Amino acid sequence: MSGLGIGYTSAAPPSSIDQVEAAAKKLLSAEPAIMVIGPRVDAKGWARAPISPFFSPCEAFTGRDRAQREIPMSEASQQKLDTFLEKMVCDLGAIATGAGVLLGDKLGLFEALREGGKMTAAELSTRTGTQERLVTEWLSGQAAAGYVDYDEANNNFYLNAEQELVFADENSPAFMAGAFEFLSALWLDEEKVRQAFQSGKGVAWHDHSACLFRGTERFFRPGYNANLIDSWLPALEGVVEKLERGVEVADVGCGHGASTVLMARAFPNSRFVGFDYHAPSIERARKAAEEAGVGANTRFEVAAAKTYPGTYDLVAFFDCLHDMGDPAGAATHVHGSLKPDGTWMIVEPFAHNHLAANLNPVGRVYYAASTFVCTPASLSQEVGLGLGENTNGLLRQYFPKGTDLSRHTARELDAVAHAINTRPRKTLGWKTPAEVLDQLLGGQYDAGVATTG
Ligand SMILES: C[S@@+](CC[C@H](N)C(=O)[O-])C[C@H]1O[C@@H](n2cnc3c(N)ncnc32)[C@H](O)[C@@H]1O
């Protein structure tokens, strides 16, 4: 035998590498030319290698030259590359662990850890009716990520107080498992979004995988639980008093109705109607209202933001204005649907109006969601303004935080709508929506006109 390559990948922890090497040595005791490829991990836990942090030859074993391509570079460049690769390992770890969070959330593994306290993999698998070998691997990965804690002396696993709040308590304001469900839609729907990049037609909200709708509800509800009744509504002058007295409220783009149900429970004298153009979301919202026992003062109807019926004392838009193709058209409709002293409440993700100010970990999540969900959703609708997740920044440019829009005249609101509509957009090649529309119509007209020439 002149040479043999044994490959194993980064999934193997260092102890397994030793085991594999020992086994291979035993098997191939005759003078081998063996290269074992696997991660060599230093004290910090970083896999070290000149090119890839995941694959490096085991020198002690090969006794030969490193079979890797060395890239000639200065020490400074090498250090920069190392630092960047360390970041990549962290990011890859986050992505890979994310799938594990989804799994643990759906199989009730986090929940069982919360209920049962410290337990071995065998105990967790018995409790959840799952396969022990796979649970062992899942627990090890989550422990490596710092998402569960490991008690080495007793070989058992547990959730510390913070992990419990983030992964196992749906009602905690820090609950994040829903975000993983939301983000799984980015991967599942990548092909549709890729096509939208080429066609320019966008991807409608309703054309996404169902995990997006449920994930949105579970991701946002903790924030609404923590803020809506106690801080957001009181920020609007006189609104809480009206709600307590009993008024008409519309929650537009309500999705699964988390915000509607919350308000309906807090203000039993008022009447709430949730509107969304997505029929399956409205169906789910109706069930949620029933489960929460707020059926008496709550109803849900399928309707779009530009056409919903009725007049209201309070109209609320929770994280949906920027998803709409024609937010200015929606604003005009809202204005017409408000009673004389009515209030329009807009809740949008906190983002800045300048790219540089958004280049941070939160901006990173927003831009990902905006690329795959919000902007394609807007582009799929009429007008297709594609505001993206920075709508908040844009609005705050005109209206300071907590502004009660009912105090502004229709003319002022029209001026803002005009400013938003006439703003050149990067997604439109730095043209305004009107310019693009003109171009499109011009093109269609030319193509559709019969000529005698
Ligand atoms: C990000 S979700 C927010 C859902 C809900 N407000 C929440 O906070 O959980 C955006 C919602 O806007 C709805 N939507 C998008 N465009 C709409 C339109 N033109 N009219 C009515 N609803 C719309 C979608 O169906 C979706 O439910």
The ligand as an ORCA input file, in Angstrom:
! r2SCAN-3c Opt
* xyz 0 1
  C     -44.308     41.097      9.377
  S     -45.966     40.629      9.361
  C     -46.595     41.376     10.827
  C     -47.830     40.684     11.320
  C     -48.402     41.234     12.624
  N     -48.745     42.630     12.509
  C     -47.445     41.013     13.773
  O     -46.864     41.994     14.223
  O     -47.293     39.869     14.212
  C     -46.641     41.632      8.060
  C     -48.131     41.369      7.820
  O     -48.603     42.337      6.883
  C     -49.555     41.699      6.059
  N     -49.678     42.498      4.823
  C     -48.744     42.733      3.881
  N     -49.209     43.525      2.922
  C     -50.489     43.821      3.266
  C     -51.515     44.625      2.675
  N     -51.293     45.294      1.530
  N     -52.701     44.688      3.287
  C     -52.940     44.038      4.444
  N     -52.005     43.248      5.061
  C     -50.794     43.162      4.472
  C     -48.988     40.316      5.843
  O     -49.957     39.396      5.415
  C     -48.434     40.017      7.237
  O     -49.373     39.355      8.032
*
